[in-house]
Every structure is written in structure tokens, then in C-alpha cells.
């Protein structure tokens, strides 16, 4: 295949009065959308958390399903056809890449989409290798997908999308869980792909600065699911700055207004300590060993490092959800409160009020059919009375902007809303230690400020916090103690 013929024709998108209401919801996610995207245009789709950005991308990819999943109004077309009738013209990388991992080996997973499109076998594997190289995922084709970090899965999902060479490339927060180097690699991979293929491009991202120099147009959705701005990127930013900030958009040059991190006192006691700790998801695959660290009481610790460094694994081990491969995690006697001091030995109910954990993938924690019932799971497990349960759940719904979604199914929420729900579910049990994996994933500027302010208030009230994050603003606000798992930091610590 020649370079010029690598891609199908760039797609044309048209929406005329289009809207979508999820099944069981009273309010439409999107309503009255009129939008035309010319072949080859590059669009950054902005808006607050829950404004319908992901819903629009799913509709363009033709994956919304039938009437049982929701109600559609108006018209949405790709090249004059209903998106569901031209699958393969659009390729979507979801907000949660874990949900797109299908097969057990990296190469097979990237090849899956090409096989479904009927790409000749002799063309598939060159495409697979090229796509993996483009996204910077330097792994053998037979590497198990089960051992990938969240950020690596994100690159894998992008590689699968690029290998299909779509006419319309749709990305839903593709850099949300990546380290800074990974962000640069993915953006560069997308830029190279668009330059080579000329594909039409729509990307959803809260942070404008990552994509503003690559896109040719910005489209902004408001909280009511309607368009509030559309035009040249720089012009939209310059003329609509106040409106964008009010809508929760991360506008370059307008950092969030929150207090700065507070250094930990040298004499602080630790709620949790790791002693000669070795970590890993499997007993035969040690990710890090010889770790010595502590979580000071009533302080916020932020854990950083490149993708694949073991941040999530360390967080789960500290939280008593993964067994140490060597060494131990030790809880302070008053935190253990009569139990053994190894959190891995505690039962789930014993963990609830001691260590609450929020996973990197929000939907892995959902067990109830509505947001309200999800929030009631922990209080019921603790045997709290109805009045206490209602007071705690109502507070969390209001503080984290979920009150209007109390009767919604958690799986129909946006990624940012799901993240806030999982944080709320941990907080409602009022544990003394809270462990959060990528807590600001999918948050707009306003919900980010509310979440960070809430967490700082909890720390001020005596809660011990451990967060895994790639977010530099979060580190600046809540990094009272900074633990860096990068190779350079560990080598420097060893040398000292």
C-alpha cells in the first residue's frame, strides 16, 4: 500500500437538531445540536464534566445502541449516513481504555479492529507494529495486556484505533492517565497520523493547552448540553475566556485558585509504613522492591512517577488490597485498633472505616443500580441508621455535584462524574486514611477545585491522604509529602 492510500477518505460530520437522552434520565445529555465538521478538520470539543462530550463521541462512533439505551432526536450523520451503518469510518478511543482491552496479548489486541474490518492479513501486522511505535508502546507483540498499567492501556487503545486508519478519529481524553512524557508521545503520534492520513479529528479534553496548537477549531458545550461557542481556537479562547471559565473549561493562563501544599512537620507520626516492601500484581513479577516509606498522619501525600513504575500497585498494597511480595505494610496501633497491624489481614468491613480506596478505573467499584444506592452501600455495611446514612449521602451528593444524578445508573455517568462518585463512596464511610488513584481524572476546572478543596478540608480535619497523580496542579495543591517513583528519584535516594 502506498503512503497516500493508507487512509480512507476524511469523513464529513453533520448534526441537525440532534440530541440524546439516556434511558431512565429525565434530562437530555445533548439537545438541539447543529454542527458541521468538514473533511479533514481538527476539532477540540470542550465543556464541563457531564455536558455530553463523550455522549456525542459515542454517537459518532455508532455505539449508542437501540431505543433500550436512550432516545435520539434530530439527525446525526457521517458522510450522509447514520453512524451505525458506516462503522469503521470512525474509530473511538474511550475515556476508560481498560474497557477497550479485549485480547490477552498486545499485538492481537491492536490487530482486533483491523480483523473486524476485513483488512488483508499481510497488511495487518505491519499496521500493528507501526501503530505501537507511533504511540511509544515499546513492548513485544506477545506481551500480556493484563500486566499493563492504566497509562499503557491508554496507548494500546490508541494504537488499535490508529491501526484501523479511520476517516474520523475520535479521542475521549486520551492523555488523562499518562505521565508528561506519555502525553507528549501520544500527541506527537496523533499529529503524525493526521498529517499522513488527513483524517477528520475530534478530541475531547478538559485541558486546552495539550491540543490547541494541533486543532483548527474549538467547539464548546455548556452544562445544558447545548453549543455555547464554536470557532478558531485562539479567537474562542480570547473572546470567550470568562464564559469558558464559568463553564469549567481549563483555559490556558488561568490556573485554579486553591491553597498550596503544606510541608509535613518532621516529627509527624505515621498512620501507615512500608518496611523493605516489594510489590507486584503476581508473585513472579516484582515491580519494585526495598521500598521504605511512611504516610504521615493528617497530611496529604502525592505519589508520582512514569507509567508502569508501580504507583497503582503500591497504592493498593498500602491500602491492604494487594499482599506484599516481601517486607510488610504496618498500620499505627491506634489505626489498627485491636486488629493485626498488617492491613492485608483486615476484612473488608474492617477496612471501611480505616482505609478507603478509590481505584483508577471507576466502574470496577460500582455494585448498585443508582448513584444514591451506590453511596448507601458502605453505610449499610457499617450498620448505620437511616438518618445518619441520609445525612452523609446527601452531603456527598451536594459537595461533589451529583445531586441531580441521584437516581441515574452509575454506568451512564460521564467519566468525570463516575470519578466523583467513587470518591464520594469512599468518603461517606469516613475512613481515617483515604487512598485515591488519579482522583482528578475527567474533572473540569470547577469540579477539580471543589474536589481539591474538599480533600484539603478532610486533611485539615485529621484524615491521612495518599494520592496517585500525574496532575502537576494537584501536586502543587496537595503534595504535602511528595513520593516520586521515577527511576532517577529512586537512584538519587539510594545514593544519598
Helices and strands as residue ranges (DSSP letters): G 3-5, E 13-22, E 30-37, E 42-47, H 53-60, E 70-78, E 81-82, G 83-85, E 90-93, G 97-100, H 106-116, H 121-134, G 145-147, H 150-163, E 168-172, H 180-197, E 200-204, G 208-210, E 217-221, E 227-231, H 233-239, H 241-246, E 270-279, E 288-296, E 300-304, H 311-318, E 326-331, H 333-336, G 343-345, H 348-352, E 355-358, G 362-365, H 371-381, H 386-399, G 403-405, G 410-412, H 415-427, E 433-437, H 445-460, E 464-468, H 472-478, E 481-484, H 487-495
